[in-house]
Amino acid sequence: MTDLTGKVALITGAGQGVGQGIALAMAAAGAKIVVTGRTLEKLEKTVALIAKRGGTAIALGCNVKSTEDLAHIVDEAAAQLGGIDILVNNAQEVPNGKLLDVTDEAFLAGFESGPLASFRLMKLVHPHMVARGGGTIFNLASSAGIRWDMTDYGAYGAVKQATRVLTRAAAAEWGRDGIRVLTIAPHAESPGLKWWVENNPEEAAAFFKTIPLGRIGKLEEDIGQAVVALCAPEMGYLTGTTIPLDGGQANFD
C-alpha cells in the first residue's frame, strides 16, 4: 500500500459513507486525518475507528455552506496537525427530482454544498499545500452528470458537472505549484445508495446489470484504497481528469 506517513488529509463528509471509507483507508496508510461534517457524533465514531487501529485523527464540526466554518477547519487542521497535503471534497447535498419539482432552494443548496464549497476549500488549502511543496485534491462527482436518461437527475447532474470543471481549471492553474487535482466518481455502499437499492428493487436490479463487475464498491477497500493509491508518487503525472470508481459502468469520454 502507498505510504502516506507524514501527510495530513482533510476530508469533508467523513462521518459515514464514502468520506468515512476514504478516511479509514488514508489513516491505514499512515496519514493524519481531519474528519469534518455536520454531525459531530458521526465524526467521533470515525475518529474512534481510526484510533482503534492506531491512527491519528481529529473531528471538526463543519457546515460546508458556511464560509466561516470552512476557514475554521483549514486553520485548525494546519494548527493542530502541521499543515494540509490532501483535500477530499466529499460533502454534498443532493437536489434529486424532476426539474419541475426541484425548488430553487434545493438547487442552490446543491451548488453551495458542492462546487461552491469545493471552490472555497481548494482556495483555502492552496497556500498550505504550496508551503509543503505540493499536494493532492480530490473532488467527488457522479455519473449522474452523464446519464443516458437524465430524468430526476438534472439538477444533481448539473452540480456535479460544475465540480468536474473546477477540477480541470485548478489542475491547469496549480500544476506548477505541485498540486494535482482529480475528480473521482464512485459507486459505493453508502447509506444513501443502500436505502435506494432497498426501496427501489426493480430499478436497482436493472442498475446492477449495467455494472460490468456486477456489484457496488466497498467503501474502504474499493473506494478508499483506490484514492490512497492515487496519492502515490507513481501517480504524480496524473491530474485534471475524472476517474470513475464504479465497476466499469460510466463512460466519461
C-alpha positions as CSV (number, residue, x, y, z in Angstrom):
1,M,0.0,0.0,0.0
2,T,1.0,3.6,-0.6
3,D,2.8,5.1,2.4
4,L,1.2,8.4,3.5
5,T,3.2,8.7,6.7
6,G,3.7,12.4,7.4
7,K,0.8,13.5,5.3
8,V,-2.3,15.4,6.6
9,A,-5.6,14.8,4.9
10,L,-8.7,16.9,5.3
11,I,-11.9,15.1,4.3
12,T,-15.4,16.6,4.3
13,G,-18.5,14.5,5.0
14,A,-16.3,11.9,6.7
15,G,-18.8,10.8,9.3
16,Q,-20.2,8.0,7.1
17,G,-20.2,6.5,3.6
18,V,-17.6,7.3,1.1
19,G,-15.9,10.0,3.2
20,Q,-15.5,7.6,6.1
21,G,-14.2,4.9,3.8
22,I,-11.5,7.2,2.4
23,A,-10.6,8.4,5.9
24,L,-10.1,4.9,7.1
25,A,-8.0,3.9,4.1
26,M,-5.8,7.0,4.4
27,A,-5.3,6.6,8.1
28,A,-4.3,2.9,7.5
29,A,-1.7,4.2,5.0
30,G,-0.2,6.4,7.7
31,A,-1.9,9.8,7.1
32,K,-3.2,12.0,9.9
33,I,-6.8,12.7,9.2
34,V,-9.1,15.7,9.8
35,V,-12.7,14.4,9.6
36,T,-15.3,17.1,9.1
37,G,-19.1,17.1,8.8
38,R,-22.3,18.5,10.3
39,T,-22.9,15.7,12.9
40,L,-20.1,15.6,15.5
41,E,-21.3,12.3,16.8
42,K,-20.7,10.6,13.5
43,L,-17.3,12.2,13.1
44,E,-16.3,11.0,16.5
45,K,-17.2,7.4,15.5
46,T,-14.9,7.7,12.6
47,V,-12.1,9.1,14.8
48,A,-12.7,6.2,17.2
49,L,-12.3,3.7,14.4
50,I,-9.1,5.2,13.3
51,A,-7.7,5.5,16.8
52,K,-8.6,1.8,17.5
53,R,-6.4,0.9,14.5
54,G,-3.5,3.0,15.9
55,G,-4.1,6.0,13.6
56,T,-4.4,9.7,14.3
57,A,-7.5,11.8,13.6
58,I,-9.3,14.8,14.8
59,A,-13.0,15.7,14.3
60,L,-14.1,19.2,13.4
61,G,-17.8,20.1,13.0
62,C,-18.5,22.0,9.8
63,N,-21.3,23.1,7.6
64,V,-19.6,23.3,4.2
65,K,-22.1,26.0,3.1
66,S,-20.6,28.3,5.8
67,T,-17.5,30.3,4.7
68,E,-16.6,30.8,8.4
69,D,-16.8,27.0,9.0
70,L,-14.6,26.3,6.0
71,A,-11.9,28.8,7.1
72,H,-12.1,27.4,10.6
73,I,-11.4,23.7,9.7
74,V,-8.5,24.7,7.4
75,D,-6.9,26.9,10.1
76,E,-7.4,24.2,12.8
77,A,-6.1,21.4,10.6
78,A,-2.9,23.4,10.0
79,A,-2.6,24.4,13.6
80,Q,-3.2,21.0,15.2
81,L,-1.6,18.7,12.6
82,G,1.0,21.0,11.0
83,G,-0.4,21.6,7.5
84,I,-2.5,20.1,4.8
85,D,-1.3,17.7,2.0
86,I,-4.6,16.1,0.8
87,L,-8.1,17.6,0.4
88,V,-11.1,15.4,-0.3
89,N,-14.2,17.4,-1.2
90,N,-16.9,14.8,-0.5
91,A,-19.8,16.5,1.3
92,Q,-22.8,17.2,-0.9
93,E,-26.5,17.9,-0.5
94,V,-28.3,16.1,-3.3
95,P,-31.0,18.0,-5.2
96,N,-32.6,15.0,-6.9
97,G,-36.0,15.1,-8.6
98,K,-37.7,16.1,-11.7
99,L,-36.9,19.7,-12.8
100,L,-40.5,20.9,-12.1
101,D,-40.2,19.5,-8.6
102,V,-36.7,20.7,-7.6
103,T,-37.0,24.0,-5.7
104,D,-34.6,27.0,-6.1
105,E,-33.6,26.4,-2.5
106,A,-32.7,22.8,-3.1
107,F,-30.8,23.6,-6.3
108,L,-28.9,26.4,-4.5
109,A,-28.1,24.1,-1.6
110,G,-26.7,21.6,-4.0
111,F,-24.4,24.2,-5.5
112,E,-23.4,25.8,-2.2
113,S,-22.6,22.4,-0.6
114,G,-20.9,21.0,-3.7
115,P,-19.0,23.1,-6.3
116,L,-19.0,26.3,-4.3
117,A,-17.8,24.6,-1.1
118,S,-15.1,22.8,-3.1
119,F,-14.1,26.0,-4.8
120,R,-13.7,27.7,-1.4
121,L,-11.8,24.9,0.2
122,M,-9.5,24.5,-2.7
123,K,-8.5,28.2,-2.4
124,L,-8.2,27.9,1.3
125,V,-5.8,24.9,1.3
126,H,-3.8,26.2,-1.7
127,P,-1.2,28.2,0.4
128,H,-0.8,25.4,2.9
129,M,-0.1,22.9,0.1
130,V,2.3,25.3,-1.6
131,A,4.2,25.7,1.7
132,R,4.6,21.9,1.9
133,G,5.8,21.5,-1.7
134,G,2.5,20.5,-3.2
135,G,-0.5,18.3,-2.6
136,T,-3.4,16.4,-4.0
137,I,-7.0,17.5,-4.2
138,F,-9.9,15.1,-4.8
139,N,-13.3,16.4,-5.9
140,L,-16.2,14.0,-5.9
141,A,-18.5,13.8,-9.0
142,S,-21.1,11.4,-10.2
143,S,-22.1,9.5,-13.3
144,A,-25.4,11.2,-12.8
145,G,-24.0,14.0,-14.8
146,I,-23.7,11.9,-17.9
147,R,-26.7,9.6,-17.6
148,W,-28.4,8.3,-20.7
149,D,-31.7,9.3,-19.1
150,M,-31.4,12.5,-17.1
151,T,-34.9,12.2,-15.6
152,D,-34.8,13.0,-11.9
153,Y,-31.0,13.8,-12.1
154,G,-30.9,17.1,-14.0
155,A,-30.2,19.4,-11.0
156,Y,-27.8,17.0,-9.3
157,G,-26.0,16.2,-12.6
158,A,-25.6,19.9,-13.2
159,V,-24.0,20.4,-9.8
160,K,-21.6,17.5,-10.3
161,Q,-20.6,18.6,-13.8
162,A,-19.7,22.0,-12.4
163,T,-17.4,20.3,-9.9
164,R,-15.6,18.5,-12.8
165,V,-14.9,21.8,-14.5
166,L,-13.4,23.2,-11.3
167,T,-11.1,20.2,-11.2
168,R,-9.9,20.9,-14.7
169,A,-9.3,24.6,-14.0
170,A,-7.4,24.0,-10.7
171,A,-5.2,21.3,-12.3
172,A,-4.3,23.7,-15.1
173,E,-3.6,26.6,-12.8
174,W,-1.9,24.9,-9.9
175,G,0.2,22.2,-11.6
176,R,3.3,24.4,-11.4
177,D,2.7,24.6,-7.7
178,G,3.0,20.9,-7.3
179,I,-0.7,20.5,-6.7
180,R,-2.6,17.7,-8.5
181,V,-6.4,17.9,-8.8
182,L,-8.5,14.9,-9.6
183,T,-12.2,14.1,-9.8
184,I,-13.4,10.7,-8.7
185,A,-16.9,9.3,-9.5
186,P,-17.7,6.4,-7.2
187,H,-20.4,3.8,-6.8
188,A,-20.2,2.7,-3.2
189,E,-22.1,1.1,-0.3
190,S,-23.1,4.4,1.2
191,P,-26.2,4.7,3.4
192,G,-28.0,6.7,0.7
193,L,-27.3,4.1,-2.1
194,K,-28.2,1.2,0.2
195,W,-31.5,3.0,1.0
196,W,-32.2,3.5,-2.7
197,V,-31.5,-0.2,-3.5
198,E,-33.8,-1.4,-0.7
199,N,-36.6,0.9,-1.7
200,N,-36.3,0.6,-5.5
201,P,-35.7,-3.1,-6.0
202,E,-36.7,-3.3,-9.7
203,E,-34.8,-0.2,-10.7
204,A,-31.8,-1.4,-8.6
205,A,-31.8,-4.8,-10.4
206,A,-31.6,-3.0,-13.7
207,F,-28.9,-0.8,-12.3
208,F,-26.7,-3.7,-11.3
209,K,-27.0,-5.2,-14.8
210,T,-25.2,-2.0,-16.2
211,I,-22.2,-2.6,-14.0
212,P,-19.7,-4.9,-15.7
213,L,-18.2,-6.0,-12.3
214,G,-21.8,-6.7,-11.1
215,R,-21.6,-5.1,-7.7
216,I,-21.3,-1.8,-5.8
217,G,-17.9,-0.8,-4.5
218,K,-16.9,-1.3,-0.8
219,L,-16.3,2.0,1.0
220,E,-12.8,1.4,2.3
221,E,-11.4,-1.4,0.2
222,D,-12.6,-0.3,-3.3
223,I,-13.0,3.4,-3.0
224,G,-10.8,4.5,-0.1
225,Q,-7.8,2.4,-1.1
226,A,-8.1,3.5,-4.7
227,V,-7.9,7.1,-3.6
228,V,-4.9,6.3,-1.4
229,A,-3.2,4.7,-4.5
230,L,-3.9,7.9,-6.5
231,C,-1.8,9.8,-3.9
232,A,1.3,7.7,-4.7
233,P,4.4,9.3,-6.2
234,E,4.0,6.8,-9.1
235,M,0.7,8.7,-9.9
236,G,2.4,12.0,-9.9
237,Y,1.9,12.7,-13.6
238,L,-1.9,12.3,-13.4
239,T,-4.0,15.4,-12.9
240,G,-7.1,17.1,-14.2
241,T,-9.1,14.0,-15.1
242,T,-12.2,12.2,-13.9
243,I,-11.6,8.7,-12.6
244,P,-14.8,6.5,-12.3
245,L,-14.6,4.1,-9.4
246,D,-17.8,2.4,-10.5
247,G,-17.0,-1.1,-11.7
248,G,-16.8,0.0,-15.3
249,Q,-20.3,1.4,-15.6
250,A,-19.8,5.0,-16.7
251,N,-18.2,6.4,-19.9
252,F,-16.7,9.8,-19.2
253,D,-15.0,10.0,-22.6
